[in-house]
Structure formats: C-alpha cells, structure tokens
Amino acid sequence: MTQVSGQSRGQSRGQLRGQLHDRLRSLWPPRTLFMRLSLIFVAGLLAAQTLSFWLTMTERNEATMHVMVGYIGQEVTSSVALLDRLTPAERVEWLPKLARRSYRFVLGPGTSGMPPDAKLSQQIGATIAKDVGARYNVTANSVPGGSEHLEVHLTLSDGTPLTIDMHPMHGIPLSPWLPLVLAAQLALLAGCAWVAVRLATRPLERLARAADTLGPDLAPAALPEDGPEEVARASKAFNSMQARIGIYMRERLQILAAISHDLQTPITRMRLRADLLDDETERARLQKDLKEMELLVREGVAYARTLHGADEKPCRVDPDALLESIVSDYADAGDPVSLTGRVGATVTTRPQALRRILGNLIDNALKYSGGDAVTVAVNVDATRAQRLSIAVLDRGPGIPHDQLDAVFQPFYRVETSRNRETGGTGLGLAIAKQLAQSMSATLTLRNREGGGLEARLTL
C-alpha cells in the first residue's frame, strides 16, 4: 500500500511538472510580434538605464571621494593647528567641537596596527601627512574590525600624543527620491516604446484581419490607404489583389453558370431520346448517366456559388428550433437521426447556410454509416460563451487519418467508401467547408474511438 501511494504521488508530481513545463513553453517565446518587440525595447531600456545609473554613481562616488579627501586634509590641518596652540585643559573642551561625521580627535596614543591597505584609507592618511607636515610626526594604521577603520597618530609641539579616529565614508548617501525618479523615467520610456511598437504593428494586424476575412464571399472591407508610405503601399497592393481575385472568381462563376446552362438543353434532348428507346436496359443505363450528369452540373454550380459568396445576411435565429426541424425532416423520411443537447439561447448566423452544411454532413453520415443511427450533438463552451459546437456522429468506416483534410477538396472521394454506386459527386464536404468559412466558422473531421466519424462545426 505504501509503495503504491508513493508511486501515485510521484506520478502526480511528474504530471504537475509536465503541465508547468508546457505552460512555460506556451508563454515563451512570445508568439506575437508586438510582444517580442515590446520585450526587446523594454529589456534594452532597462539595460541602458542600469548601465547609465551605474556609470553615474561610479563617477559621482569618485568625484565625491576626491573632494572629501581634500576637505578632510584641510579640516584636520586647521584643527591640529588649533589644538597645538591651546592649553591641555582647553583641548579637552574643544575636542567635541572639532569632531565631524567621519572622524573625531582623541588625546592619547590610540591603537597600534598595520599600515592601511584600503585605497581610501591610504589616500586619507597620505593627504593628512602631507597637509599637516613632518613636524608633527604623522603615522597611520588600520584598526582590525568588520568595517574600514583608520587611526592617524601625531604628536603636538608639547609632546602630547593626538589620535584621529576615522571611519571613512565611501560616497555620499543616496537621495530617497532618486530611485523613484529613475523608476518613473523607465516607466515613461517603456510607455513610449509600447506606443511606438503598437503603432508599428497595428497595420500588420489590420492586414492579417483583412486576409482572414477574405473568404468565399470575396466582399471584405478595403484597407485604409493612409499612414506611413510603406504601410500605404502595402494596403494599396492588398486592395488591388482583393479586386483582382474578385474579378477572377466572378469570371469563373460566369463560365460555370454558362456551361451548366448550355448543358441543360442537350441533357434534356438526350433524356427525351432515351425515353423513345425500345431497349429497356439501355434506356435505364442512359437515364442513370443523364441523372449523374445533372447532379454534377447542379452540384458544380452550387459549389461555384459558395466560392463566390452568399447573399444571405446573418440574423438572429433559435438554433434549437432549427436543429429540431432538420432532425424531424430526416426522422419523417425514416432515417435514424437523433438530436442530443440544447443551446438554450439565440445566435446570429446564416440559417440557410447552416441548414445546408448540416444537411450535407448528415447525408454523408447516413450514406456511409451502413444504416446505423446518426447523432447530432450540440455543445456550448461554458468558458467561452460565444462558441457553439454542432457535431454529426456516425459509426461508419471512417476516413484514413492522412485523408481527413483531403476530403474537403472538390471531387475528392475516398476509394474504399465512395464510388459512383453509392452516389455522390465529391462536392458535399467541399460545399460544407466553403459555407462554413463564409460564416466565419470551422469544420473539422476526426475518427471516433470504436469506429465512425465525427464532423464538428464550430460557430
């Protein structure tokens, strides 16, 4: 029992580490150009600010040390000259008056020790010895301890020993408002960098959004051709490209429409002639071929229209009522189609396009499910309230994994399950895909566990 519990805890820790590692990998490196440029600018500003602060403080401390050493030499020289002229009783009274923040005078030999090894102590000792003069027999030594401690010894004219007890100060205290000013300066520069990066990447966002909206309807809003010269040139080129693509697509639709119209007449004449044939077998074969030709023409025109765009405008609909109507139509026709789940709210969509997509998916599922039941499942994402998923589930043979994307291509059929005997032109899924894109929706296929296919439409 203990061994099993230990293994479970080890597996849990391993899963947590794996989840944490995956989350960190999703955050770094940043995925957007805006975040990458912002981090580069902020990191550069932070490094430049740190280096500037370090150089400023270093130069400030060196200059302060130079001034302080000279000041101490002059002050100590004046104080020593004063004490040398006072009587012993007066010297005791003057010692507190001559004390400073970093040193004080003591009548006595002080503490002996080794010569100072710190750079600042050496400079102070040498300056005092130079300014006071050789007549006072000046010597300096460091005092053992945690911080830098220096004693300068000298002898007054009457033979009285005098010790200058010093605690050298490295630099002057930092003003409490200086870090706040530097932080405010860094925040201001970071804000300016953020605005600059935002202005530079916003045209790219508009271009990407326009490219995403360039769907089958081919009626996106034109990009504004203003701003910097490079941005205006790119916007103008993109608008021109959109216009050329629209012209090409309209020409293709006109060609397909003309072909389909012109084919209707000979097909009709051939059907009339087929009805006059005496051989029933040949008449049935010819009528079957003509029916397939009409189906191909009709589906080809429908696919071309989905490529060109849909005239249907989005509107508020009750998806539950729409789905129930679709499923009821199949149930009335004797098809084993059921509905599970509810939306419980209205949505804004293109109802006829949605009906056509679901009809194609259900027809496809019924055709290859071998008579098994087909389920239409509705799921509302609770974490993102504006996402609605409608799945068509069957227990047919499924589709090979490497062909799940290929079946959305026009006239593509999986050889093992789709042929002329089962009907179909290879355009049903292609039309559904194009209509889904025109609705800003996604249509995906995946094989189900235990066999079958799931076609999921996400609005």
N, C-alpha and C positions, 0 to 999 in steps of 0.2 A: 504493500500500500504506500509506504514512504517513497519507494523508488518510483512508483507510477506518478505520485504527486510531484516529485522533483522533476520528472521528465515533462509533465504538463506545464509547470512553471517555466522551465527552460524554453519550451516551445512558445509560450506566451511572450516571454522576453524577446525571443528571436523574431516573432511576428511584429512586436512593437518597434524593434529596431529597424525591421524592413519597411514598415509603414513610415517611420520617421525619415529613413533614407529616401524613400520615394517622394515624400513631401518636399524634402530639401532639394531634390533633383528637379521637381516641378517649379520651384521658386528660383533656382539658379542654374544656368544663367538666365537673365530676364528674357522673355520671349518677344517683347515689343521693342521697336527701335526707339520709341520715346523713353522708356525706362533705361535702356542701355546708354543713350546719350546723356540722360539726366544724371545717372550714376557716374559717368565719366567726368562730367563737368563738376559735380559736387565733390568727387574724390580729388580732382585737380585743384579746386579751390581750397579744400581742406588742407592738402599737402602744401600749397603755396602759402596759405595763411600760417600754418605751423612753422614752415621754414622762415617766413618773414618775422614771426614772433620770436623765434629762437635767435635769429641774427640781431634783431633789435635789442633783445635782452642781453646778449653777449656784448655788443658794443656799448650798451648802457652801463653794464657792470664794469667793463674795463675802464671806461671814462671816469666812472664814479670812484673806482679804486685809485686811479691816478690822482684825482683831485683830493681824495680823502687822505692818501699817504702824505701829500704835500701839506695839507691842512694840519694833520697831526704833528708833523715836524715843526711847523711854525708855532702851534699852540704849546707843545711841550717845551720848546726853547724859551718862550716867554715865561712859562710857569716855572721852569728851573731857575731862570734869572731872578724872578721874584722871590722864590724860596731861598735863594742863596743870599739875599740881602736882608731877610727877616731874621729876627731873633728866634731861638728854639721855641719859646712859648707862642710866638706869633705864627710860627709854621704850623703848629697843631691846629690853630684856629682856621688857617687858610686852606688846609688840605681838602675839606669837603667842598669849598668854593671852587677849587681848581679841578675837581673831578668832572669827567664827561661820560657820555653814554657808553663808550667802549673802553675807557681806561680810568684809573684812579691812581693817586700818589700815596705811597706808604713809606713812613720813616722807618728804615731798617734794612738789613741786608737782603731780605726776601728769600726765595728758594733757588737753590742751585740746580743746574741741569745741563743737558746737552744743547749745543747751538741749535737754533731753529732750523727745521728742514722744510717747513711750508713756505711756499713762494711769497704769500702776503706778509707773513711774519718776518721773513728775510728782508723784504723791501722796507717795512716799518722800522726794523732795527737799524738798517743801514742809513735810512733817512734821519733818524734821531741822532745817531752817532755823528753824522755829517753836520747837522744843523747845530747841535749843542756844542760840539767842539771837543778837542782832545783833552782840554784842561780838566774835564770832569771824569775822565777815565770811564767811558761808557762801554758796557758789555751787555749782551742779550742772550737769553737762553729760553728754551721752551719748557713748559711745565707739563709733566705727564698727566693724562686725563682723556676723557672722551672727546671733548671739543678742542678746537685750536686755542691754545692759551700761551701767552708770551709775557715774560718779565724782562724789563730793561733796568739794569743796575748802573748807578753812578755815585760819585762821591762829591758832596758840596765842598766849598772852599774851607770850611772849618772842620772838615773830616767827617761830617755826619753822612752815613750811608742813606741813599734815597732809592726807592724801588718804584718803578712804574708798572703797575699790574694791568695788563691789557688783554682784552678778548676781541680780536679783530673781527670786524663785520664784513662779510662777503656780500657786497651790493647793498642796495637800499630796499626797504620793504616795498612790495608790490601794492599799488593802489587797489582797493577793493572793487572799484568800478571798472577797472581796465578789462578783466575777463568778460564782464557783461557787455562792454562796448565791442570787444572783439567778436563775441558770440552774435551780437546784433548785426555786426558788419558781415559776418559769414552768412547769417540768415538772409540778409538783403541781397548779397551776391548770389546765393543759391536760388532765391526767388527770381532774380533777373535771368539766371541761367535756365530755370524752369520755363519762364515765359518765352525765352528765345527758342528753346527746343520745341516747345508746344507750337509756336508759330511756324517753325521749320517743318514739323511732321504733320501738321494739320492738313496741308494739301495732299500728302500721301494717303491720309485716312479718307479724304473725300474721293480720291482716285480709286482706292480699294473698294469703298462703298459703292461707287458708281459701277465698277467692274462686277461686283456681286449682284447688283440689281439688273445687269444686262442679261436678262433671262430670255425665255422663249417669246415673251410679249414684245421685246425689242422696242419698248417705249419708255426708257428711263429719262429722268430729267437731265438736261445738259449741265455740264460743269461750268461754273463761272470762269470766264477767261480773263481774270484780273490777278492782281498780286505781282510778285517779282517776275522778271522776264522769263526765267526758267519754268516757273510754275504755270504762267500763262501759256507758254509754248506747249507744255505737256497737256494742259487742259484742252487747248485748241486741237491738238493732234488726236486726243481721245475722242472728242466730239466728232471730228471728221471720220474717225474709224467707226464710231457708232452709226453715223449716217450711211457709210458705205455698206456696212453689214446689213442694215435695214433694207437698203436697195437690193442687195443680192438675195436676201431672204424673200422679199416680195416678188422678185423675178422668178425665183424657184417655185413659189406658190402658184404664180400665174401659169408657169409651164405645167405643173402637176394638174392644176384645175383644167387647163386646156386639153391635156392628154386624157384625163378622166372623162371630160365632156365628149371628146371625139370618140372615145372607146364605147360610150354608151350606145351609140347608134349601130355600129357593126355587131355589138353583142346582142342587141335586140333583134336585128335581122337574122343572126345565126340561131337565136332561140326559136324564132318563127319557122325557120327552115328545119330545125331539129324536130319541131312538133309534126312536120309533114313526113318524117321518115317512117317507113314501114317496119323496119327492123327495130323492135323494142329495145334490144340490148344496146345497139349503137346509139339509139335515141337517149337512153338513160345515161350512158357514158358521156355523151356530148353535153347533156344538160348539167351533169355534175361538173364538167370542166368549165362550162359557162358560169355556173354558180360560184366556183372558186375565183374565176376572173373578176366577177362583180364584187366579191368580197375583198379581193386585193385592191381593186380600184377604190372602193369605199373606204377601206382602212388606210390606204395611202393618202387619200385626201384628208382624212381625219388627222393623220399624223402631221401632215404639212400644216394644217390649221393650228395644231398645238405648237408647232415650231414658230409659226408667225405670231401667235398670241391669241388671247381670249378676250372677247368683247364683254364678257360677263364681269360686272362690278361686284366687289366684295360687299356683303351685307350681314346684318345680324340674323342668325338662324338658331333654332333649337336643335343641337346635334343629336340629342336622344330621339326626338321625333323623326329626324331624317334617317338615322340608323335603323330604327324600328320599321320604318316604311320600306327601306331596302331589304331588310331581312324578311319582312312579311311577304314581299313580292316573290322572293325565292321559295319561301315556305308554301305559298299558294300554288306555285308551279311544281311542288312535290320534291324540291331539293332539300337535303338535310343541312340547313344552315341555321345556326343559333346565335344569340347575342348574349354577352355577359358584360356586366359593368355599366355604369352610368356616368355622365358628365355632370349633370345637375346644374348647368348654367348655360347661358347663350354664348356663342362665339361669333366672331367676324370672319367670314370665309366666303368662298365661291361655291354655293351649294351644288350647282350643276357639274362643276369640275370635280368636286368631292364625290358626287354620286357616280360619275364616270370612272374615277380612279378605283373606288371600292368595287364597282361592278366588274371592271377588268380583273381585279385581284381575286374576287370571289369566283368569277367564271374560270379563271386559271386554276384555282384551287379545286373546284368541282371536277374539272376536266381531268386532272392528274391524281386525284385522291382515291380513285377506284371505287367510288360510291360511298366512302366513309364520310362522317359528318365534318362539316366545316364550321369553325367558330370565329365570330367577330368579337374580339376582346377590346374593351375601352379602358384606358388607364390615364388618370390625371396626375401629373407630377406635383406632389404636395410641397416640395421645396421651391419649385419654380412654377407659380400658379398659372402662368400663361403658356404652358406646354401641355399638349394633348396628344396622346398616342392611341392609334387605332391599329390593331393587329389582326390579320387574317391568318388563321391557323388551320393546317390540314395535316393529314397523315399519309401523304403520297410518297413517291420515291425520293423526293428532294432534288437538289441540284448539286453537282460536284462543287467543292469549295472554290476551285480555281475558275469556275464559270459563273459565280454569283454576280459579278459585275458585268460580265459579257452579255448576259441575257437581256440587259436593258438596251442593247444595240438594236437598231431596226433590222427586221428579217432574220434575227438570230434565233436558232432553235437548238435545244439540247437533243442530240441524236437519239439518246436512249429513251426519251419520253415524248418527243414532239415530232410529229410527221404529218403528212397530208391526210392520213386515215383518221387521226384524232382531230383534224381541223386546225384552225389557227394559221395566222399569217406571219407570226413572229413580230407583230407590231403592238400587241396588247400591253406588254410591260413597258415598251418604249413610249407609248402614248401616256401611260400612267406616270412614268418618270417625268416626261415633259410637262404634264399638267401639274405635278407636284412642285416642280421648280417654278412654274408660273405663279403658284400660290405661296412661294417662299417657304415651302415645306420640304421635308426629306423623306425619301422612300428607300428602305433598306431590306435586304433579304438575308436570312440565315437559316441553316438547317437545325431542326429541333432534335433534342435528345429523344431517342426511341424511334426516330424516323419522322419524316414530314418536313414541311417548310413553314417558316414564319415570314410574312410580308408585313412590315411595320411602317405606317405612315405617321410622321410626327409633325404636328402643326404648331 
